[in-house]
Amino acid sequence: MGANCIIRSAHEATVTGPTPLFGTTINSLDLRAGATLIIASMVAEGRSIIENANIIDRGYEKIEDKFIKLGARISRVPAKELVK
């Protein structure tokens, strides 16, 4: 997404900015990181696709509905439709 980030360890990262973010295809590794990717995607320029987004559902029921109420343009797309 273009962030200025240095991974220090499995539990530490340094992020400096401001840095503009850009839409991309990203893989959600767990529910908290996935929720963070949704927020980052909403402020990024362009379109983002978050793969494995179903992981986010384990901790955040209908998260897309909550963000839509805040004005986000977000939708679920079955993976088979993304291949087109």
C-alpha positions, 0 to 999 in steps of 0.5 A, a space after each residue: 500500500 506504500 506505507 513507510 514501515 520497518 518490521 523490527 520483529 514479529 511483534 514490533 514495527 516502526 511506521 513513519 509518515 505521513 505517507 499516502 497509501 495506494 489500493 492493492 490486493 492484500 492478504 488478511 492473516 488474522 482478524 485484527 490485522 484484517 480489520 486494520 487492512 480494511 481501515 487502511 484501504 478506506 483511506 487509500 487512493 484507489 481500490 483494494 482487495 482483501 483476500 481471506 477476509 472471512 478471517 475477520 468475521 471471527 471477531 467482527 460480525 458484519 463489519 462491512 455494514 458498520 463501515 457502510 454506515 460510516 460512509 465507506 464504499 465496501 462490499 464482499 465479492 466471492 473469490 470466483 468473481 475476482 478472477 474475471 
